[in-house]
Amino acid sequence: MSQPGTWDRLRASVRAARRVPRGWWAWTSDYVYVVWRQLRGLLTRPDPAALASGTRTPVVLLPGIYETWFFLEPLARVLHDAGHPVLTVPGLRWNLSDLETSARLVTERLAEAGAGPVVLLAHSKGGLVGKALMSHPGAGDDVVGMVAVNTPFAGSVYATYFPSRPVRALSPRFPAMRALAREVGAHRRIVSVYGIFDPHVPGGSGLAGATNVQLPVMGHFRTVAHPAVQRAVLEHVGRLDRSRAPGPSPETAPHDDDAAT
């Protein structure tokens, strides 16, 4: 049987949007938000050093493809206000490199910062970079865990037909994606946060063995600014922070594979 083509995939997304109440609005407003957010970052050029202070476990930002750290700034500010130093990885730039290269850049940044144990906060492809890092023996030892928002852990079928090679590399057919899917050792340290409709990740962001938090929100981009997502991120970063205290390790502590917030 032949594989569905580009238009078949597009029609499937249209049908999905129709099935979800306000699906079309979610789709449209998602793109409006990401354009506004990216333009704001380019025009204002904020300094991430303003978020680097704090006494709790540091949080390292891993943005998605074609995103800079500023895309995660709404979540970063919530965490910084709660006492977490927030660090960026300048070497990622727009996160267009392959997963292994990006994971190496994060490893180098952690060594350079000397921040000790950290929590990763990721959006979309950033979660794949974080998982790749956490799956490397030794390389992810300083990572307490990761909270990932709208990450295509199983890939996105739409990526297969995208003209940009860095995006096509997120297809479930891509060898690196298949190899990463087989790495399950880090899943128990991952919290996957996602909504009920994501126009870019039709298969959803659930991850077997991880803490899955599905929220009544829609979109791929604008959800980072949604209060429900911000509360969930703050809660689960805090849980990972507390897991550093004496007692059961994150690998052996009681765990809920399908948490609801």
Secondary structure, 3 states (H helix, E strand, C coil): CCCCCHHHHHHHHHHHHHHCCCHHHHHHHHHHHHHHHHHHHHHHCCCHHHHCCCCCCCEEEECCCCCCHHHHHHHHHHHHHCCCCEECCHHHCCCCCCHHHHHHHHHHHHHHHCCCCEEEEEECHHHHHHHHHHCCCCCCCCEEEEEEECCCCCCCHHHHHCCCHHHHCCCCCCHHHHHHHHCCCCHHHEEEEECCECCCCCCCCCCCCCEEEECCCECCCHHHHCHHHHHHHHHHHHHHHHCCCCCCCCCCCCCCCCCEC
